[in-house]
Amino acid sequence: MASSASVTETADIRNVVVFGHGGCGKTSLVDSMCYVAGNTNRKGDIDKGSALTDFTPEETAHKSSINLG
């Protein structure tokens, strides 16, 4: 019996969600994934205020991502 499920091509993926409890490492994971994939030439660091996804002054000061989407 053939499957009726469609296959989504990787090139068609536009959104990725990373979620988890506060402080579980979501920001560090995203920074590492971007670095390993070659999307950036540096690996961000929350403690140094250089995380790729924490770009507002509030996020850098609190060492925590606060924006959704």
N, C-alpha and C positions, 0 to 999 in steps of 0.2 A: 504494500500500500504506500503510495507516494505521499510525502508530506506537503501540506498546503501552506506551510509557513514560508514567508518571503525572507530573503537574505538581504541584509543591509550592507552595502559596501562601506568600507572604512572611510573612503573619501566623502561619503555623504553624512557622516556624523558631525554634528555642529555643536552639541552641548554635552558636557560631562559634569556630573554632580559628585562631590566628595562630601560625605557627611559623617558625623560621629560626635561623641561627647566632647565637651570643652576640654582642651588640653591633651587630647589623645594623639596629636601629631598630624592633623590634616594639612596644615600649612607647610610643615617640613616635608611631608610626602609629595605635595604638589611641587615644591621647590626642587626636590630631588628628581622627580620625574621629568621636569622641564630641562634640568641640567643634563641628565643622562640621554634624553632624546635629542639634545643639541639645539634646543630652542633658546638657550641662553648660555653665555660663556662663563657664568659664575653661579655658584650654589648659594642661594639666599640663606640668611641666618637670622632667626627671630631675635636672639639676644643682642646682635649687632645692629638691629633695625634695618636689615637689608633684605627681608623676605619679599619675594616677588609679588605676593598677593596682599601684603600689608603696606599700602602706599599712602594712606591718609595719616596726618600727624597723630590723630587719636589712636589709630591701630598700632603705630610704631611706639607711642608712649606707653600704651597698655600691654604691649607684646601679645596682642590678641586680635584676630580678625573680627570686625563688627559689622561689615557690610554683607547683605544677602543679595545674591544674584548680581 
